Amino acid sequence: MDRALNELDAINDEMVKLVELRYFLGCTTEETAALMQLSKATVNRQLRFIKSWLYVRICPGAAADQARA
């Protein structure tokens, strides 16, 4: 997970901040949106992308299996 987050940080450090606020610090979507000065919809959309991105990095075999299905 740490390696995947470091890769993401090199691409977009704000997305890593979203993960930290939401999942490591336990902020709600509303709190995260307020702290990042984003809309709730933007936070939700970016978190969906981040989850998918991290899943592919952490479970590359499972992601390839899903692509074949």
mmJSON file of the N, C-alpha and C atoms, coordinates in Angstrom:
{"data_MODEL":{"atom_site":{
"group_PDB":["ATOM","ATOM","ATOM","ATOM","ATOM","ATOM","ATOM","ATOM","ATOM","ATOM","ATOM","ATOM","ATOM","ATOM","ATOM","ATOM","ATOM","ATOM","ATOM","ATOM","ATOM","ATOM","ATOM","ATOM","ATOM","ATOM","ATOM","ATOM","ATOM","ATOM","ATOM","ATOM","ATOM","ATOM","ATOM","ATOM","ATOM","ATOM","ATOM","ATOM","ATOM","ATOM","ATOM","ATOM","ATOM","ATOM","ATOM","ATOM","ATOM","ATOM","ATOM","ATOM","ATOM","ATOM","ATOM","ATOM","ATOM","ATOM","ATOM","ATOM","ATOM","ATOM","ATOM","ATOM","ATOM","ATOM","ATOM","ATOM","ATOM","ATOM","ATOM","ATOM","ATOM","ATOM","ATOM","ATOM","ATOM","ATOM","ATOM","ATOM","ATOM","ATOM","ATOM","ATOM","ATOM","ATOM","ATOM","ATOM","ATOM","ATOM","ATOM","ATOM","ATOM","ATOM","ATOM","ATOM","ATOM","ATOM","ATOM","ATOM","ATOM","ATOM","ATOM","ATOM","ATOM","ATOM","ATOM","ATOM","ATOM","ATOM","ATOM","ATOM","ATOM","ATOM","ATOM","ATOM","ATOM","ATOM","ATOM","ATOM","ATOM","ATOM","ATOM","ATOM","ATOM","ATOM","ATOM","ATOM","ATOM","ATOM","ATOM","ATOM","ATOM","ATOM","ATOM","ATOM","ATOM","ATOM","ATOM","ATOM","ATOM","ATOM","ATOM","ATOM","ATOM","ATOM","ATOM","ATOM","ATOM","ATOM","ATOM","ATOM","ATOM","ATOM","ATOM","ATOM","ATOM","ATOM","ATOM","ATOM","ATOM","ATOM","ATOM","ATOM","ATOM","ATOM","ATOM","ATOM","ATOM","ATOM","ATOM","ATOM","ATOM","ATOM","ATOM","ATOM","ATOM","ATOM","ATOM","ATOM","ATOM","ATOM","ATOM","ATOM","ATOM","ATOM","ATOM","ATOM","ATOM","ATOM","ATOM","ATOM","ATOM","ATOM","ATOM","ATOM","ATOM","ATOM","ATOM","ATOM","ATOM","ATOM","ATOM","ATOM","ATOM","ATOM","ATOM"],
"id":[1,2,3,4,5,6,7,8,9,10,11,12,13,14,15,16,17,18,19,20,21,22,23,24,25,26,27,28,29,30,31,32,33,34,35,36,37,38,39,40,41,42,43,44,45,46,47,48,49,50,51,52,53,54,55,56,57,58,59,60,61,62,63,64,65,66,67,68,69,70,71,72,73,74,75,76,77,78,79,80,81,82,83,84,85,86,87,88,89,90,91,92,93,94,95,96,97,98,99,100,101,102,103,104,105,106,107,108,109,110,111,112,113,114,115,116,117,118,119,120,121,122,123,124,125,126,127,128,129,130,131,132,133,134,135,136,137,138,139,140,141,142,143,144,145,146,147,148,149,150,151,152,153,154,155,156,157,158,159,160,161,162,163,164,165,166,167,168,169,170,171,172,173,174,175,176,177,178,179,180,181,182,183,184,185,186,187,188,189,190,191,192,193,194,195,196,197,198,199,200,201,202,203,204,205,206,207],
"type_symbol":["N","C","C","N","C","C","N","C","C","N","C","C","N","C","C","N","C","C","N","C","C","N","C","C","N","C","C","N","C","C","N","C","C","N","C","C","N","C","C","N","C","C","N","C","C","N","C","C","N","C","C","N","C","C","N","C","C","N","C","C","N","C","C","N","C","C","N","C","C","N","C","C","N","C","C","N","C","C","N","C","C","N","C","C","N","C","C","N","C","C","N","C","C","N","C","C","N","C","C","N","C","C","N","C","C","N","C","C","N","C","C","N","C","C","N","C","C","N","C","C","N","C","C","N","C","C","N","C","C","N","C","C","N","C","C","N","C","C","N","C","C","N","C","C","N","C","C","N","C","C","N","C","C","N","C","C","N","C","C","N","C","C","N","C","C","N","C","C","N","C","C","N","C","C","N","C","C","N","C","C","N","C","C","N","C","C","N","C","C","N","C","C","N","C","C","N","C","C","N","C","C","N","C","C","N","C","C"],
"label_atom_id":["N","CA","C","N","CA","C","N","CA","C","N","CA","C","N","CA","C","N","CA","C","N","CA","C","N","CA","C","N","CA","C","N","CA","C","N","CA","C","N","CA","C","N","CA","C","N","CA","C","N","CA","C","N","CA","C","N","CA","C","N","CA","C","N","CA","C","N","CA","C","N","CA","C","N","CA","C","N","CA","C","N","CA","C","N","CA","C","N","CA","C","N","CA","C","N","CA","C","N","CA","C","N","CA","C","N","CA","C","N","CA","C","N","CA","C","N","CA","C","N","CA","C","N","CA","C","N","CA","C","N","CA","C","N","CA","C","N","CA","C","N","CA","C","N","CA","C","N","CA","C","N","CA","C","N","CA","C","N","CA","C","N","CA","C","N","CA","C","N","CA","C","N","CA","C","N","CA","C","N","CA","C","N","CA","C","N","CA","C","N","CA","C","N","CA","C","N","CA","C","N","CA","C","N","CA","C","N","CA","C","N","CA","C","N","CA","C","N","CA","C","N","CA","C","N","CA","C","N","CA","C","N","CA","C","N","CA","C","N","CA","C"],
"label_alt_id":[null,null,null,null,null,null,null,null,null,null,null,null,null,null,null,null,null,null,null,null,null,null,null,null,null,null,null,null,null,null,null,null,null,null,null,null,null,null,null,null,null,null,null,null,null,null,null,null,null,null,null,null,null,null,null,null,null,null,null,null,null,null,null,null,null,null,null,null,null,null,null,null,null,null,null,null,null,null,null,null,null,null,null,null,null,null,null,null,null,null,null,null,null,null,null,null,null,null,null,null,null,null,null,null,null,null,null,null,null,null,null,null,null,null,null,null,null,null,null,null,null,null,null,null,null,null,null,null,null,null,null,null,null,null,null,null,null,null,null,null,null,null,null,null,null,null,null,null,null,null,null,null,null,null,null,null,null,null,null,null,null,null,null,null,null,null,null,null,null,null,null,null,null,null,null,null,null,null,null,null,null,null,null,null,null,null,null,null,null,null,null,null,null,null,null,null,null,null,null,null,null,null,null,null,null,null,null],
"label_comp_id":["MET","MET","MET","ASP","ASP","ASP","ARG","ARG","ARG","ALA","ALA","ALA","LEU","LEU","LEU","ASN","ASN","ASN","GLU","GLU","GLU","LEU","LEU","LEU","ASP","ASP","ASP","ALA","ALA","ALA","ILE","ILE","ILE","ASN","ASN","ASN","ASP","ASP","ASP","GLU","GLU","GLU","MET","MET","MET","VAL","VAL","VAL","LYS","LYS","LYS","LEU","LEU","LEU","VAL","VAL","VAL","GLU","GLU","GLU","LEU","LEU","LEU","ARG","ARG","ARG","TYR","TYR","TYR","PHE","PHE","PHE","LEU","LEU","LEU","GLY","GLY","GLY","CYS","CYS","CYS","THR","THR","THR","THR","THR","THR","GLU","GLU","GLU","GLU","GLU","GLU","THR","THR","THR","ALA","ALA","ALA","ALA","ALA","ALA","LEU","LEU","LEU","MET","MET","MET","GLN","GLN","GLN","LEU","LEU","LEU","SER","SER","SER","LYS","LYS","LYS","ALA","ALA","ALA","THR","THR","THR","VAL","VAL","VAL","ASN","ASN","ASN","ARG","ARG","ARG","GLN","GLN","GLN","LEU","LEU","LEU","ARG","ARG","ARG","PHE","PHE","PHE","ILE","ILE","ILE","LYS","LYS","LYS","SER","SER","SER","TRP","TRP","TRP","LEU","LEU","LEU","TYR","TYR","TYR","VAL","VAL","VAL","ARG","ARG","ARG","ILE","ILE","ILE","CYS","CYS","CYS","PRO","PRO","PRO","GLY","GLY","GLY","ALA","ALA","ALA","ALA","ALA","ALA","ALA","ALA","ALA","ASP","ASP","ASP","GLN","GLN","GLN","ALA","ALA","ALA","ARG","ARG","ARG","ALA","ALA","ALA"],
"label_asym_id":["A","A","A","A","A","A","A","A","A","A","A","A","A","A","A","A","A","A","A","A","A","A","A","A","A","A","A","A","A","A","A","A","A","A","A","A","A","A","A","A","A","A","A","A","A","A","A","A","A","A","A","A","A","A","A","A","A","A","A","A","A","A","A","A","A","A","A","A","A","A","A","A","A","A","A","A","A","A","A","A","A","A","A","A","A","A","A","A","A","A","A","A","A","A","A","A","A","A","A","A","A","A","A","A","A","A","A","A","A","A","A","A","A","A","A","A","A","A","A","A","A","A","A","A","A","A","A","A","A","A","A","A","A","A","A","A","A","A","A","A","A","A","A","A","A","A","A","A","A","A","A","A","A","A","A","A","A","A","A","A","A","A","A","A","A","A","A","A","A","A","A","A","A","A","A","A","A","A","A","A","A","A","A","A","A","A","A","A","A","A","A","A","A","A","A","A","A","A","A","A","A","A","A","A","A","A","A"],
"label_entity_id":["1","1","1","1","1","1","1","1","1","1","1","1","1","1","1","1","1","1","1","1","1","1","1","1","1","1","1","1","1","1","1","1","1","1","1","1","1","1","1","1","1","1","1","1","1","1","1","1","1","1","1","1","1","1","1","1","1","1","1","1","1","1","1","1","1","1","1","1","1","1","1","1","1","1","1","1","1","1","1","1","1","1","1","1","1","1","1","1","1","1","1","1","1","1","1","1","1","1","1","1","1","1","1","1","1","1","1","1","1","1","1","1","1","1","1","1","1","1","1","1","1","1","1","1","1","1","1","1","1","1","1","1","1","1","1","1","1","1","1","1","1","1","1","1","1","1","1","1","1","1","1","1","1","1","1","1","1","1","1","1","1","1","1","1","1","1","1","1","1","1","1","1","1","1","1","1","1","1","1","1","1","1","1","1","1","1","1","1","1","1","1","1","1","1","1","1","1","1","1","1","1","1","1","1","1","1","1"],
"label_seq_id":[1,1,1,2,2,2,3,3,3,4,4,4,5,5,5,6,6,6,7,7,7,8,8,8,9,9,9,10,10,10,11,11,11,12,12,12,13,13,13,14,14,14,15,15,15,16,16,16,17,17,17,18,18,18,19,19,19,20,20,20,21,21,21,22,22,22,23,23,23,24,24,24,25,25,25,26,26,26,27,27,27,28,28,28,29,29,29,30,30,30,31,31,31,32,32,32,33,33,33,34,34,34,35,35,35,36,36,36,37,37,37,38,38,38,39,39,39,40,40,40,41,41,41,42,42,42,43,43,43,44,44,44,45,45,45,46,46,46,47,47,47,48,48,48,49,49,49,50,50,50,51,51,51,52,52,52,53,53,53,54,54,54,55,55,55,56,56,56,57,57,57,58,58,58,59,59,59,60,60,60,61,61,61,62,62,62,63,63,63,64,64,64,65,65,65,66,66,66,67,67,67,68,68,68,69,69,69],
"pdbx_PDB_ins_code":[null,null,null,null,null,null,null,null,null,null,null,null,null,null,null,null,null,null,null,null,null,null,null,null,null,null,null,null,null,null,null,null,null,null,null,null,null,null,null,null,null,null,null,null,null,null,null,null,null,null,null,null,null,null,null,null,null,null,null,null,null,null,null,null,null,null,null,null,null,null,null,null,null,null,null,null,null,null,null,null,null,null,null,null,null,null,null,null,null,null,null,null,null,null,null,null,null,null,null,null,null,null,null,null,null,null,null,null,null,null,null,null,null,null,null,null,null,null,null,null,null,null,null,null,null,null,null,null,null,null,null,null,null,null,null,null,null,null,null,null,null,null,null,null,null,null,null,null,null,null,null,null,null,null,null,null,null,null,null,null,null,null,null,null,null,null,null,null,null,null,null,null,null,null,null,null,null,null,null,null,null,null,null,null,null,null,null,null,null,null,null,null,null,null,null,null,null,null,null,null,null,null,null,null,null,null,null],
"Cartn_x":[0.83,0.0,0.871,1.919,2.798,3.452,3.91,4.539,3.533,2.306,1.279,0.945,0.861,0.585,1.75,2.97,4.12,4.077,3.662,3.504,2.443,1.332,0.246,0.698,1.477,1.982,2.838,3.602,4.435,3.581,2.395,1.493,0.605,0.014,-0.935,-0.969,-0.253,-0.164,-1.484,-2.371,-3.666,-4.534,-4.398,-5.17,-4.709,-3.42,-2.908,-3.453,-3.555,-4.126,-5.577,-6.325,-7.711,-7.748,-6.888,-6.83,-6.474,-5.482,-5.066,-6.196,-6.861,-7.954,-9.112,-9.498,-10.696,-10.473,-9.391,-9.226,-8.28,-7.233,-6.299,-6.686,-7.246,-7.664,-9.143,-9.922,-11.321,-12.268,-11.869,-12.762,-13.927,-15.058,-16.204,-15.961,-16.808,-16.701,-16.874,-17.828,-18.087,-16.885,-16.293,-15.118,-13.936,-13.762,-12.676,-12.867,-14.09,-14.388,-14.096,-14.5,-14.266,-12.772,-12.045,-10.607,-9.83,-10.272,-9.572,-10.134,-11.192,-11.879,-12.355,-13.021,-13.598,-15.065,-15.812,-17.2,-17.238,-18.326,-18.505,-18.494,-19.104,-19.146,-17.735,-16.902,-15.522,-14.75,-14.921,-14.246,-14.682,-15.976,-16.476,-15.937,-15.934,-15.444,-13.954,-13.182,-11.746,-11.451,-12.213,-12.0,-12.33,-13.361,-13.661,-12.488,-11.927,-10.772,-9.583,-9.309,-8.17,-8.307,-9.503,-9.712,-9.383,-9.854,-9.573,-8.084,-7.455,-6.034,-5.208,-5.527,-4.802,-5.028,-6.237,-6.553,-5.682,-5.544,-4.718,-3.258,-2.764,-1.365,-1.126,-2.107,-1.928,-2.248,-3.228,-3.665,-3.61,-2.441,-2.363,-2.939,-2.781,-3.345,-4.856,-5.442,-6.902,-7.479,-6.781,-7.266,-7.232,-6.215,-6.132,-7.222,-7.536,-8.615,-9.953,-10.202,-11.458,-11.563,-10.468,-10.473,-10.849,-10.454,-10.772,-12.211,-12.845,-14.222,-15.248],
"Cartn_y":[-1.184,0.0,1.243,1.22,2.381,2.671,1.626,1.808,2.382,1.875,2.366,3.83,4.198,5.591,6.504,6.006,6.794,7.015,5.984,6.137,7.188,7.107,8.068,9.476,9.595,10.899,11.539,10.727,11.254,11.77,11.205,11.613,12.776,12.644,13.654,13.649,14.565,14.574,14.922,15.634,15.966,14.724,13.756,12.52,11.751,11.79,11.133,11.846,13.159,13.903,13.49,13.25,12.784,11.448,10.532,9.216,9.37,10.182,10.379,10.95,11.964,12.575,11.611,10.964,10.119,8.813,8.111,6.761,6.648,7.457,7.342,8.229,9.393,10.297,10.153,9.487,9.215,10.373,11.337,12.458,11.968,12.601,12.295,12.897,12.521,13.096,14.61,15.056,16.487,17.224,16.634,17.245,17.287,16.186,16.131,17.189,17.322,18.321,19.731,20.004,21.335,21.609,20.641,20.823,20.98,20.277,20.332,21.426,22.097,23.13,22.57,21.418,20.755,20.48,20.183,19.789,18.34,17.981,16.602,15.649,16.056,15.226,14.984,16.011,15.864,14.9,15.02,14.105,12.671,12.438,11.089,10.551,11.381,10.965,10.625,11.47,11.216,9.988,9.77,8.59,7.306,7.328,6.153,5.851,6.898,6.713,6.158,6.744,6.334,4.876,4.462,3.067,2.122,2.45,1.617,1.604,2.754,2.88,2.067,2.202,1.462,-0.036,-0.446,-1.867,-2.502,-1.823,-2.331,-2.445,-1.495,-1.522,-2.585,-2.776,-3.701,-5.142,-5.338,-6.68,-6.812,-6.756,-6.762,-8.024,-9.169,-10.408,-10.399,-9.913,-9.861,-8.888,-7.798,-6.814,-7.393,-8.178,-8.8,-9.84,-10.593,-11.574,-10.916,-9.763,-9.044,-8.526,-8.102,-7.586,-8.675,-9.906,-11.038,-11.468,-11.205,-11.679,-10.904],
"Cartn_z":[0.0,0.0,0.0,0.811,0.897,-0.452,-1.128,-2.44,-3.443,-3.423,-4.343,-4.056,-2.789,-2.44,-2.834,-2.735,-3.183,-4.69,-5.447,-6.899,-7.204,-6.487,-6.694,-6.327,-5.276,-4.85,-5.941,-6.646,-7.733,-8.892,-9.035,-10.124,-9.687,-8.486,-8.021,-6.497,-5.876,-4.419,-3.742,-4.418,-3.809,-3.627,-4.517,-4.366,-3.134,-2.859,-1.656,-0.414,-0.461,0.666,0.905,-0.179,-0.035,0.688,0.295,0.935,2.415,2.692,4.081,4.927,4.42,5.173,5.379,4.306,4.34,5.081,4.782,5.305,6.488,6.541,7.653,8.828,8.544,9.616,9.955,9.081,9.364,9.127,8.32,8.001,7.147,7.309,6.458,5.075,4.139,2.801,2.86,3.663,3.791,4.397,5.433,6.063,5.092,4.367,3.386,2.32,1.83,0.803,1.327,2.547,3.123,3.302,3.826,4.044,2.74,1.694,0.409,-0.502,-0.039,-0.821,-2.162,-2.079,-3.243,-2.96,-4.005,-3.786,-3.32,-2.668,-2.209,-3.408,-4.501,-5.708,-6.263,-6.238,-6.716,-5.828,-4.523,-3.591,-3.878,-4.008,-4.284,-5.606,-6.62,-7.941,-7.887,-7.237,-7.141,-6.293,-5.239,-4.411,-5.17,-6.017,-6.856,-7.775,-8.391,-9.26,-8.47,-7.309,-6.488,-6.068,-5.648,-5.251,-6.398,-7.585,-8.758,-9.064,-9.023,-9.325,-8.339,-7.045,-6.024,-6.145,-6.468,-6.618,-7.694,-8.814,-9.907,-9.468,-8.684,-8.233,-7.166,-6.295,-5.177,-5.572,-6.436,-6.847,-8.365,-8.977,-10.442,-11.076,-10.463,-11.005,-10.996,-9.926,-9.817,-10.829,-11.063,-12.038,-13.445,-13.756,-15.079,-15.241,-14.172,-14.224,-14.487,-13.866,-14.071,-15.485,-16.066,-17.44,-18.425,-18.136,-19.025,-18.896,-17.742,-17.493,-18.282],
"occupancy":[1.0,1.0,1.0,1.0,1.0,1.0,1.0,1.0,1.0,1.0,1.0,1.0,1.0,1.0,1.0,1.0,1.0,1.0,1.0,1.0,1.0,1.0,1.0,1.0,1.0,1.0,1.0,1.0,1.0,1.0,1.0,1.0,1.0,1.0,1.0,1.0,1.0,1.0,1.0,1.0,1.0,1.0,1.0,1.0,1.0,1.0,1.0,1.0,1.0,1.0,1.0,1.0,1.0,1.0,1.0,1.0,1.0,1.0,1.0,1.0,1.0,1.0,1.0,1.0,1.0,1.0,1.0,1.0,1.0,1.0,1.0,1.0,1.0,1.0,1.0,1.0,1.0,1.0,1.0,1.0,1.0,1.0,1.0,1.0,1.0,1.0,1.0,1.0,1.0,1.0,1.0,1.0,1.0,1.0,1.0,1.0,1.0,1.0,1.0,1.0,1.0,1.0,1.0,1.0,1.0,1.0,1.0,1.0,1.0,1.0,1.0,1.0,1.0,1.0,1.0,1.0,1.0,1.0,1.0,1.0,1.0,1.0,1.0,1.0,1.0,1.0,1.0,1.0,1.0,1.0,1.0,1.0,1.0,1.0,1.0,1.0,1.0,1.0,1.0,1.0,1.0,1.0,1.0,1.0,1.0,1.0,1.0,1.0,1.0,1.0,1.0,1.0,1.0,1.0,1.0,1.0,1.0,1.0,1.0,1.0,1.0,1.0,1.0,1.0,1.0,1.0,1.0,1.0,1.0,1.0,1.0,1.0,1.0,1.0,1.0,1.0,1.0,1.0,1.0,1.0,1.0,1.0,1.0,1.0,1.0,1.0,1.0,1.0,1.0,1.0,1.0,1.0,1.0,1.0,1.0,1.0,1.0,1.0,1.0,1.0,1.0,1.0,1.0,1.0,1.0,1.0,1.0],
"B_iso_or_equiv":[0.0,0.0,0.0,0.0,0.0,0.0,0.0,0.0,0.0,0.0,0.0,0.0,0.0,0.0,0.0,0.0,0.0,0.0,0.0,0.0,0.0,0.0,0.0,0.0,0.0,0.0,0.0,0.0,0.0,0.0,0.0,0.0,0.0,0.0,0.0,0.0,0.0,0.0,0.0,0.0,0.0,0.0,0.0,0.0,0.0,0.0,0.0,0.0,0.0,0.0,0.0,0.0,0.0,0.0,0.0,0.0,0.0,0.0,0.0,0.0,0.0,0.0,0.0,0.0,0.0,0.0,0.0,0.0,0.0,0.0,0.0,0.0,0.0,0.0,0.0,0.0,0.0,0.0,0.0,0.0,0.0,0.0,0.0,0.0,0.0,0.0,0.0,0.0,0.0,0.0,0.0,0.0,0.0,0.0,0.0,0.0,0.0,0.0,0.0,0.0,0.0,0.0,0.0,0.0,0.0,0.0,0.0,0.0,0.0,0.0,0.0,0.0,0.0,0.0,0.0,0.0,0.0,0.0,0.0,0.0,0.0,0.0,0.0,0.0,0.0,0.0,0.0,0.0,0.0,0.0,0.0,0.0,0.0,0.0,0.0,0.0,0.0,0.0,0.0,0.0,0.0,0.0,0.0,0.0,0.0,0.0,0.0,0.0,0.0,0.0,0.0,0.0,0.0,0.0,0.0,0.0,0.0,0.0,0.0,0.0,0.0,0.0,0.0,0.0,0.0,0.0,0.0,0.0,0.0,0.0,0.0,0.0,0.0,0.0,0.0,0.0,0.0,0.0,0.0,0.0,0.0,0.0,0.0,0.0,0.0,0.0,0.0,0.0,0.0,0.0,0.0,0.0,0.0,0.0,0.0,0.0,0.0,0.0,0.0,0.0,0.0,0.0,0.0,0.0,0.0,0.0,0.0],
"pdbx_formal_charge":[null,null,null,null,null,null,null,null,null,null,null,null,null,null,null,null,null,null,null,null,null,null,null,null,null,null,null,null,null,null,null,null,null,null,null,null,null,null,null,null,null,null,null,null,null,null,null,null,null,null,null,null,null,null,null,null,null,null,null,null,null,null,null,null,null,null,null,null,null,null,null,null,null,null,null,null,null,null,null,null,null,null,null,null,null,null,null,null,null,null,null,null,null,null,null,null,null,null,null,null,null,null,null,null,null,null,null,null,null,null,null,null,null,null,null,null,null,null,null,null,null,null,null,null,null,null,null,null,null,null,null,null,null,null,null,null,null,null,null,null,null,null,null,null,null,null,null,null,null,null,null,null,null,null,null,null,null,null,null,null,null,null,null,null,null,null,null,null,null,null,null,null,null,null,null,null,null,null,null,null,null,null,null,null,null,null,null,null,null,null,null,null,null,null,null,null,null,null,null,null,null,null,null,null,null,null,null],
"auth_seq_id":[1,1,1,2,2,2,3,3,3,4,4,4,5,5,5,6,6,6,7,7,7,8,8,8,9,9,9,10,10,10,11,11,11,12,12,12,13,13,13,14,14,14,15,15,15,16,16,16,17,17,17,18,18,18,19,19,19,20,20,20,21,21,21,22,22,22,23,23,23,24,24,24,25,25,25,26,26,26,27,27,27,28,28,28,29,29,29,30,30,30,31,31,31,32,32,32,33,33,33,34,34,34,35,35,35,36,36,36,37,37,37,38,38,38,39,39,39,40,40,40,41,41,41,42,42,42,43,43,43,44,44,44,45,45,45,46,46,46,47,47,47,48,48,48,49,49,49,50,50,50,51,51,51,52,52,52,53,53,53,54,54,54,55,55,55,56,56,56,57,57,57,58,58,58,59,59,59,60,60,60,61,61,61,62,62,62,63,63,63,64,64,64,65,65,65,66,66,66,67,67,67,68,68,68,69,69,69],
"auth_comp_id":["MET","MET","MET","ASP","ASP","ASP","ARG","ARG","ARG","ALA","ALA","ALA","LEU","LEU","LEU","ASN","ASN","ASN","GLU","GLU","GLU","LEU","LEU","LEU","ASP","ASP","ASP","ALA","ALA","ALA","ILE","ILE","ILE","ASN","ASN","ASN","ASP","ASP","ASP","GLU","GLU","GLU","MET","MET","MET","VAL","VAL","VAL","LYS","LYS","LYS","LEU","LEU","LEU","VAL","VAL","VAL","GLU","GLU","GLU","LEU","LEU","LEU","ARG","ARG","ARG","TYR","TYR","TYR","PHE","PHE","PHE","LEU","LEU","LEU","GLY","GLY","GLY","CYS","CYS","CYS","THR","THR","THR","THR","THR","THR","GLU","GLU","GLU","GLU","GLU","GLU","THR","THR","THR","ALA","ALA","ALA","ALA","ALA","ALA","LEU","LEU","LEU","MET","MET","MET","GLN","GLN","GLN","LEU","LEU","LEU","SER","SER","SER","LYS","LYS","LYS","ALA","ALA","ALA","THR","THR","THR","VAL","VAL","VAL","ASN","ASN","ASN","ARG","ARG","ARG","GLN","GLN","GLN","LEU","LEU","LEU","ARG","ARG","ARG","PHE","PHE","PHE","ILE","ILE","ILE","LYS","LYS","LYS","SER","SER","SER","TRP","TRP","TRP","LEU","LEU","LEU","TYR","TYR","TYR","VAL","VAL","VAL","ARG","ARG","ARG","ILE","ILE","ILE","CYS","CYS","CYS","PRO","PRO","PRO","GLY","GLY","GLY","ALA","ALA","ALA","ALA","ALA","ALA","ALA","ALA","ALA","ASP","ASP","ASP","GLN","GLN","GLN","ALA","ALA","ALA","ARG","ARG","ARG","ALA","ALA","ALA"],
"auth_asym_id":["A","A","A","A","A","A","A","A","A","A","A","A","A","A","A","A","A","A","A","A","A","A","A","A","A","A","A","A","A","A","A","A","A","A","A","A","A","A","A","A","A","A","A","A","A","A","A","A","A","A","A","A","A","A","A","A","A","A","A","A","A","A","A","A","A","A","A","A","A","A","A","A","A","A","A","A","A","A","A","A","A","A","A","A","A","A","A","A","A","A","A","A","A","A","A","A","A","A","A","A","A","A","A","A","A","A","A","A","A","A","A","A","A","A","A","A","A","A","A","A","A","A","A","A","A","A","A","A","A","A","A","A","A","A","A","A","A","A","A","A","A","A","A","A","A","A","A","A","A","A","A","A","A","A","A","A","A","A","A","A","A","A","A","A","A","A","A","A","A","A","A","A","A","A","A","A","A","A","A","A","A","A","A","A","A","A","A","A","A","A","A","A","A","A","A","A","A","A","A","A","A","A","A","A","A","A","A"],
"auth_atom_id":["N","CA","C","N","CA","C","N","CA","C","N","CA","C","N","CA","C","N","CA","C","N","CA","C","N","CA","C","N","CA","C","N","CA","C","N","CA","C","N","CA","C","N","CA","C","N","CA","C","N","CA","C","N","CA","C","N","CA","C","N","CA","C","N","CA","C","N","CA","C","N","CA","C","N","CA","C","N","CA","C","N","CA","C","N","CA","C","N","CA","C","N","CA","C","N","CA","C","N","CA","C","N","CA","C","N","CA","C","N","CA","C","N","CA","C","N","CA","C","N","CA","C","N","CA","C","N","CA","C","N","CA","C","N","CA","C","N","CA","C","N","CA","C","N","CA","C","N","CA","C","N","CA","C","N","CA","C","N","CA","C","N","CA","C","N","CA","C","N","CA","C","N","CA","C","N","CA","C","N","CA","C","N","CA","C","N","CA","C","N","CA","C","N","CA","C","N","CA","C","N","CA","C","N","CA","C","N","CA","C","N","CA","C","N","CA","C","N","CA","C","N","CA","C","N","CA","C","N","CA","C","N","CA","C","N","CA","C","N","CA","C"],
"pdbx_PDB_model_num":[1,1,1,1,1,1,1,1,1,1,1,1,1,1,1,1,1,1,1,1,1,1,1,1,1,1,1,1,1,1,1,1,1,1,1,1,1,1,1,1,1,1,1,1,1,1,1,1,1,1,1,1,1,1,1,1,1,1,1,1,1,1,1,1,1,1,1,1,1,1,1,1,1,1,1,1,1,1,1,1,1,1,1,1,1,1,1,1,1,1,1,1,1,1,1,1,1,1,1,1,1,1,1,1,1,1,1,1,1,1,1,1,1,1,1,1,1,1,1,1,1,1,1,1,1,1,1,1,1,1,1,1,1,1,1,1,1,1,1,1,1,1,1,1,1,1,1,1,1,1,1,1,1,1,1,1,1,1,1,1,1,1,1,1,1,1,1,1,1,1,1,1,1,1,1,1,1,1,1,1,1,1,1,1,1,1,1,1,1,1,1,1,1,1,1,1,1,1,1,1,1,1,1,1,1,1,1]
}}}
